Amino acid sequence: MNYDGIVVGGGPAGMLCAIFAAKRGGRVLLLEKNDRLGKKLLITGKGRCNVTNDCTSAQVLQNVPRNNRFLYSAMEGFPPEKIMHLLQENGCALKVERGNRVFPVSDRSASVLECLRHLLKKHGVTVRQATVRDVEACEGSVVGVRTDKETLTCQWVVLATGGVSYPATGSTGDGLAMAERLGHTIVPPEGSLVPLEEDGTTCAVMQGLSLRNVGVKLLNVKNKLLYDDFGELLFTHFGVSGPTVLSASAHLKGDGCRLLIDLKPALEPKKLNERLLRDLDQYKNRTMENALTDLLPRSMIPVILQLAQIDPSLQANSLKKEQRRRLLDLLKAFPVEIKGKRPVEEAIITSGGVKVSQVDPKTMESKLINGLYFAGEILDCDAYTGGFNLQIAWATAYAAAMAVKTGIDKQADIS
């Protein structure tokens, strides 16, 4: 069978792109090297799939720290409301949770995948398992792809092969290598939305402790503020993780920085001091180790006292003013020295990819090779947690699908 175009990669971007290109009348082949589609999609959102964020396209872009201007046209063309409409109209009921995060009502990523598979079948997309080795081009234009089994001809190719995070799901950088061989500049991929390793053992002592409603600031070696956030944080055996830390990691360039945790962000220093004085008076006959149980998680108290140079066995009514001052400073700015990011294999998203200055932001077509398009994580764009990275995948996939040449080349709505 002759195909108008081939989409390489059966993740969310690849599936959506194939659906809309076929809906416009194109004869589309979707190639996936895994034995099933959407392998990485199934593990997103801890298996629940944070589909998108229920906000405007402008608000999405505010949550994209890297190359958000490049995404303006694509996001305007396919904002969150459109992917929500598409899924719900095709049997995948959605719900909105804290932070405007959108999930399937079933709490199962499989519900999203089943919906996309249904649409692929409905619009006649041919799906085959094959490992693509290269995109074939002649005189600056796409002519086909070479797989591990054969060479296929087509008018256009969309590379939606992802980055290098979670390689077990198939994201092993294949598409990046193909794009580079065709002359594209690849911004070296590294982990984004990834836990951070501590330079020390403080966090390991508190392993498993989860903090909610804390303030987080990421500072570089020159004490310049890189990121400021509020929310949840988790201490691990290697350092820190949790939503605030994952988003902070997107701003960490190179090794070495400091994380400052405000354990009581709702209390200004003066109010916090009054609160501490009340606790110390209430438990004046207790040791310091037992006088702070209303203020801090028990596993954190020994760590705080050690950093404040306070003997845990000291009677609360014997605490000196200078010791109280050090304690207050730690409550408002608990330091964690960061050595660097965890390995990229543990990252949710890859930062880096095809340099966006070599891609048309309206069509996602390469400026170097006619008929070559990009969609999703392969592009050098990444965002914070909250459904924003999947929204980038949907929007860039739709932009590419609307731009490719098809047999009929008709515009389609999204119902």
C-alpha positions as CSV (number, residue, x, y, z in Angstrom):
1,M,0.0,0.0,0.0
2,N,1.2,3.5,-0.8
3,Y,1.1,6.0,2.1
4,D,1.0,9.8,2.0
5,G,3.0,9.9,5.1
6,I,4.6,7.9,8.0
7,V,4.5,8.8,11.7
8,V,7.4,7.3,13.6
9,G,6.6,6.7,17.3
10,G,3.4,5.4,18.8
11,G,3.3,7.6,21.9
12,P,0.8,10.3,22.6
13,A,2.2,12.8,20.0
14,G,2.6,10.1,17.3
15,M,-0.9,8.7,17.8
16,L,-2.7,12.1,17.9
17,C,-0.7,13.2,14.8
18,A,-1.6,10.1,12.9
19,I,-5.3,10.4,13.9
20,F,-5.7,14.0,12.6
21,A,-3.6,13.5,9.4
22,A,-5.8,10.5,8.6
23,K,-8.9,12.4,9.5
24,R,-7.9,15.0,6.9
25,G,-8.0,12.2,4.3
26,G,-4.4,11.1,4.4
27,R,-3.2,7.5,4.0
28,V,-1.2,7.3,7.1
29,L,1.2,4.6,8.5
30,L,2.1,4.7,12.2
31,L,5.3,2.8,13.0
32,E,6.1,1.8,16.6
33,K,9.1,-0.3,17.6
34,N,7.5,-1.7,20.8
35,D,5.0,-4.6,20.6
36,R,2.2,-2.2,21.7
37,L,1.4,1.5,21.5
38,G,1.6,4.0,24.3
39,K,4.0,2.2,26.6
40,K,5.2,5.4,28.2
41,L,1.7,6.9,28.3
42,L,0.6,4.0,30.5
43,I,3.0,5.0,33.3
44,T,2.5,8.7,33.2
45,G,0.9,10.3,36.3
46,K,1.8,7.2,38.3
47,G,-0.4,5.2,36.0
48,R,-3.3,7.6,36.1
49,C,-2.2,9.8,33.1
50,N,-2.3,13.6,33.8
51,V,-3.8,14.3,30.3
52,T,-3.4,18.1,30.4
53,N,-4.1,21.1,32.6
54,D,-7.5,22.8,32.5
55,C,-6.2,26.3,31.7
56,T,-5.7,28.7,28.8
57,S,-3.0,28.3,26.2
58,A,-1.3,31.4,27.7
59,Q,-1.2,29.7,31.1
60,V,0.3,26.6,29.6
61,L,3.1,28.7,28.2
62,Q,3.7,30.3,31.6
63,N,4.6,26.8,32.8
64,V,7.1,26.1,30.0
65,P,10.5,27.4,31.1
66,R,12.2,26.4,27.9
67,N,11.4,27.8,24.4
68,N,7.8,28.7,25.2
69,R,7.7,31.3,22.5
70,F,8.3,28.6,19.9
71,L,5.1,26.9,21.1
72,Y,2.8,30.0,20.9
73,S,1.2,29.2,17.6
74,A,0.8,25.5,18.2
75,M,-0.7,26.0,21.7
76,E,-3.2,28.6,20.3
77,G,-4.2,26.1,17.6
78,F,-4.7,23.2,20.1
79,P,-5.2,24.4,23.6
80,P,-6.1,22.1,26.6
81,E,-9.9,22.4,25.9
82,K,-9.5,20.7,22.6
83,I,-7.8,17.5,23.8
84,M,-10.3,17.4,26.6
85,H,-13.2,17.7,24.1
86,L,-11.7,15.1,21.8
87,L,-11.2,12.5,24.6
88,Q,-14.6,13.0,26.2
89,E,-16.5,13.0,22.9
90,N,-14.9,9.6,22.2
91,G,-15.7,7.9,25.4
92,C,-12.9,8.9,27.8
93,A,-14.6,10.8,30.7
94,L,-12.3,13.3,32.4
95,K,-12.1,15.0,35.8
96,V,-10.2,18.1,37.1
97,E,-8.2,17.8,40.3
98,R,-6.1,20.1,42.4
99,G,-3.9,22.4,40.4
100,N,-6.3,22.1,37.4
101,R,-4.7,18.7,36.6
102,V,-6.9,16.7,34.3
103,F,-7.2,12.9,34.7
104,P,-9.5,10.2,33.3
105,V,-12.4,9.5,35.7
106,S,-11.3,5.9,35.7
107,D,-7.9,6.9,37.2
108,R,-6.4,4.5,34.5
109,S,-4.0,5.6,31.8
110,A,-5.3,2.7,29.8
111,S,-8.6,4.7,29.3
112,V,-6.7,7.4,27.4
113,L,-4.8,4.8,25.4
114,E,-8.0,2.9,24.5
115,C,-9.6,6.1,23.3
116,L,-6.7,6.9,21.1
117,R,-6.5,3.4,19.7
118,H,-10.2,3.6,18.9
119,L,-9.6,6.9,17.0
120,L,-6.7,5.3,15.1
121,K,-9.0,2.5,13.9
122,K,-11.9,4.8,13.2
123,H,-9.9,7.0,10.9
124,G,-8.1,4.2,9.1
125,V,-4.6,4.6,10.3
126,T,-2.4,1.6,9.6
127,V,-0.4,0.6,12.6
128,R,2.6,-1.7,12.3
129,Q,5.5,-2.7,14.6
130,A,8.8,-1.9,13.1
131,T,12.1,-0.3,14.1
132,V,12.9,2.7,11.9
133,R,16.6,3.0,11.2
134,D,16.6,6.2,9.2
135,V,14.5,8.8,7.4
136,E,15.4,8.8,3.7
137,A,15.8,12.2,1.9
138,C,16.8,13.2,-1.6
139,E,17.7,16.7,-2.7
140,G,16.5,18.2,0.6
141,S,13.1,16.5,0.7
142,V,11.7,13.4,2.4
143,V,11.3,10.3,0.2
144,G,10.6,7.6,2.8
145,V,11.9,5.7,5.8
146,R,14.2,2.7,6.2
147,T,13.1,0.1,8.8
148,D,14.8,-3.0,10.1
149,K,12.8,-4.9,7.4
150,E,12.2,-2.7,4.4
151,T,12.3,0.7,2.8
152,L,9.0,2.6,2.6
153,T,8.3,5.5,0.4
154,C,6.1,8.5,1.3
155,Q,5.7,12.3,0.9
156,W,6.3,13.2,4.6
157,V,7.5,11.8,7.9
158,V,6.7,12.9,11.4
159,L,9.3,12.0,14.0
160,A,7.5,11.6,17.4
161,T,10.0,9.3,19.0
162,G,10.4,11.0,22.3
163,G,13.5,11.9,24.2
164,V,15.8,9.6,26.3
165,S,13.9,9.4,29.6
166,Y,12.5,6.0,30.7
167,P,14.4,4.1,28.0
168,A,12.6,0.9,28.9
169,T,9.5,2.3,27.2
170,G,11.4,2.8,24.0
171,S,12.6,6.4,24.4
172,T,16.2,5.7,23.5
173,G,17.0,8.8,21.4
174,D,16.6,7.1,18.0
175,G,14.7,10.0,16.5
176,L,17.4,12.5,17.7
177,A,20.1,10.5,15.9
178,M,18.0,10.4,12.7
179,A,17.4,14.2,12.9
180,E,21.1,14.8,13.5
181,R,22.1,12.7,10.5
182,L,19.9,14.9,8.4
183,G,21.8,18.0,9.5
184,H,19.8,19.1,12.6
185,T,21.5,20.5,15.7
186,I,20.6,18.4,18.8
187,V,20.7,20.2,22.1
188,P,22.2,17.6,24.4
189,P,19.4,15.8,26.2
190,E,19.4,15.7,30.0
191,G,16.8,14.9,32.6
192,S,14.1,17.4,33.4
193,L,11.4,16.8,36.0
194,V,13.9,14.5,37.8
195,P,14.7,14.0,41.5
196,L,17.8,15.7,43.0
197,E,20.8,14.2,44.7
198,E,22.0,15.6,48.0
199,D,25.7,16.4,48.6
200,G,25.6,14.8,52.1
201,T,23.4,12.4,54.1
202,T,20.9,14.7,55.8
203,C,18.0,13.6,53.6
204,A,18.7,9.9,54.0
205,V,18.1,10.3,57.8
206,M,14.6,11.5,57.0
207,Q,14.0,9.0,54.1
208,G,10.3,8.5,53.4
209,L,9.2,11.8,55.1
210,S,6.8,13.7,52.9
211,L,6.1,17.4,53.5
212,R,3.1,19.2,52.3
213,N,2.5,23.0,51.9
214,V,6.2,23.9,52.1
215,G,8.0,26.7,50.2
216,V,11.0,25.7,48.0
217,K,13.7,27.9,46.6
218,L,16.5,26.7,44.3
219,L,19.7,28.8,44.4
220,N,22.8,28.5,42.3
221,V,26.4,28.6,43.6
222,K,26.2,32.4,43.5
223,N,23.0,32.4,45.6
224,K,21.0,33.6,42.6
225,L,17.3,32.5,42.8
226,L,16.6,30.0,40.0
227,Y,13.2,28.8,41.0
228,D,10.6,29.4,43.7
229,D,7.6,27.1,44.4
230,F,5.1,25.9,47.0
231,G,3.7,22.4,47.5
232,E,4.9,18.9,48.3
233,L,8.4,17.5,48.8
234,L,9.7,14.0,49.7
235,F,13.0,13.1,51.3
236,T,14.6,10.0,49.9
237,H,17.7,7.9,50.5
238,F,19.6,9.9,47.8
239,G,18.1,13.4,48.3
240,V,14.8,15.0,47.5
241,S,11.9,14.4,45.2
242,G,8.2,15.3,44.9
243,P,6.4,17.8,42.6
244,T,8.2,21.0,43.8
245,V,11.6,19.4,43.4
246,L,10.8,17.9,39.9
247,S,9.7,21.3,38.7
248,A,12.8,22.9,40.3
249,S,15.0,20.4,38.5
250,A,14.1,22.0,35.1
251,H,16.1,25.1,36.2
252,L,19.2,23.3,37.3
253,K,22.0,23.7,34.9
254,G,25.3,22.0,35.7
255,D,26.1,20.6,39.1
256,G,25.9,22.2,42.5
257,C,23.2,24.3,44.0
258,R,21.2,24.7,47.2
259,L,17.6,24.0,48.0
260,L,16.0,26.1,50.8
261,I,12.8,24.7,52.3
262,D,10.4,27.0,54.1
263,L,8.8,24.6,56.6
264,K,6.3,27.3,57.7
265,P,5.5,29.5,54.7
266,A,2.2,30.6,56.2
267,L,3.9,32.3,59.1
268,E,6.0,35.4,58.9
269,P,9.2,35.3,61.0
270,K,7.6,37.4,63.8
271,K,4.5,35.2,64.0
272,L,6.6,32.0,63.8
273,N,8.7,33.3,66.7
274,E,5.5,33.9,68.7
275,R,4.4,30.4,67.9
276,L,7.7,28.9,68.9
277,L,7.7,30.8,72.2
278,R,4.2,29.5,73.0
279,D,5.3,25.9,72.3
280,L,8.4,26.3,74.4
281,D,6.4,27.7,77.3
282,Q,3.7,24.9,77.0
283,Y,6.4,22.2,77.0
284,K,8.9,24.0,79.2
285,N,9.6,20.9,81.3
286,R,10.3,18.7,78.3
287,T,13.5,18.2,76.4
288,M,13.9,20.0,73.1
289,E,13.6,16.7,71.3
290,N,10.0,16.4,72.7
291,A,9.1,20.1,72.8
292,L,8.9,20.5,69.0
293,T,6.5,17.7,68.2
294,D,3.6,20.1,67.5
295,L,5.8,22.1,65.1
296,L,7.7,19.5,63.2
297,P,7.5,15.9,62.0
298,R,9.2,13.7,64.6
299,S,11.8,12.3,62.2
300,M,12.9,15.9,61.3
301,I,13.4,17.1,64.9
302,P,16.9,15.5,65.5
303,V,18.1,16.9,62.2
304,I,16.9,20.4,62.9
305,L,18.4,20.4,66.4
306,Q,21.8,19.1,65.1
307,L,21.9,21.9,62.4
308,A,20.9,24.5,65.0
309,Q,23.6,23.1,67.4
310,I,21.1,22.4,70.1
311,D,21.4,19.5,72.5
312,P,18.3,17.3,72.0
313,S,18.3,16.6,75.8
314,L,18.3,20.4,76.7
315,Q,15.3,21.4,78.7
316,A,13.0,23.7,76.7
317,N,13.0,26.4,79.4
318,S,16.8,26.6,79.1
319,L,16.9,27.4,75.4
320,K,18.9,30.6,74.9
321,K,17.8,33.4,72.6
322,E,20.6,32.8,70.1
323,Q,19.7,29.1,69.9
324,R,16.1,30.0,69.3
325,R,17.2,32.4,66.5
326,R,19.1,29.6,64.8
327,L,16.1,27.4,65.1
328,L,13.8,30.0,63.6
329,D,16.2,30.5,60.7
330,L,16.2,26.8,59.9
331,L,12.4,26.6,60.1
332,K,12.2,29.3,57.4
333,A,15.2,28.1,55.3
334,F,16.1,24.5,55.8
335,P,19.1,23.9,53.6
336,V,19.8,20.9,51.4
337,E,23.0,21.0,49.4
338,I,22.4,19.6,46.0
339,K,25.1,17.6,44.1
340,G,23.1,17.3,40.9
341,K,20.3,15.6,39.1
342,R,19.5,11.9,39.2
343,P,20.3,10.0,36.0
344,V,18.3,10.9,32.9
345,E,16.8,7.4,32.9
346,E,14.9,8.4,36.0
347,A,13.5,11.6,34.5
348,I,9.9,12.1,33.6
349,I,10.8,14.3,30.7
350,T,13.9,15.0,28.6
351,S,15.2,18.6,28.4
352,G,17.0,19.1,25.1
353,G,16.3,17.7,21.6
354,V,16.0,19.1,18.1
355,K,16.9,22.8,18.1
356,V,13.7,24.7,17.7
357,S,15.2,27.5,15.5
358,Q,15.5,24.8,12.8
359,V,11.8,24.0,13.0
360,D,8.8,26.1,11.7
361,P,6.8,26.9,14.8
362,K,3.5,27.0,12.9
363,T,3.8,23.7,11.1
364,M,6.5,21.8,13.1
365,E,8.2,21.2,9.7
366,S,12.0,21.1,9.5
367,K,13.6,24.2,7.9
368,L,16.3,21.9,6.5
369,I,14.4,19.0,5.1
370,N,11.1,19.4,3.3
371,G,8.4,17.0,4.4
372,L,10.1,16.2,7.7
373,Y,8.1,17.2,10.9
374,F,8.6,16.9,14.6
375,A,6.1,16.4,17.5
376,G,6.4,15.9,21.2
377,E,9.4,15.4,23.4
378,I,11.9,15.1,20.5
379,L,11.7,18.9,20.4
380,D,13.8,21.1,22.8
381,C,10.8,22.1,24.9
382,D,9.8,21.0,28.3
383,A,7.5,22.2,31.1
384,Y,6.7,21.8,34.8
385,T,4.6,19.0,36.2
386,G,0.8,19.3,36.0
387,G,-0.1,18.0,32.5
388,F,1.8,20.6,30.7
389,N,4.3,18.3,28.9
390,L,1.6,16.1,27.5
391,Q,-0.2,19.3,26.4
392,I,3.0,20.2,24.4
393,A,2.8,16.7,22.8
394,W,-0.8,17.2,21.8
395,A,-0.3,20.7,20.5
396,T,2.8,20.0,18.4
397,A,1.3,16.8,17.0
398,Y,-1.9,18.6,15.9
399,A,0.2,21.4,14.3
400,A,2.1,18.9,12.3
401,A,-1.0,16.9,11.3
402,M,-2.7,20.1,10.0
403,A,0.4,20.9,7.9
404,V,1.2,17.7,6.2
405,K,0.0,17.0,2.6
406,T,-2.7,14.4,2.3
407,G,-4.5,12.6,-0.5
408,I,-7.6,14.8,-0.1
409,D,-5.8,17.6,1.9
410,K,-9.0,18.7,3.6
411,Q,-9.3,20.5,7.0
412,A,-10.9,18.6,9.8
413,D,-12.6,19.7,13.0
414,I,-11.8,17.8,16.3
415,S,-15.1,16.2,17.1
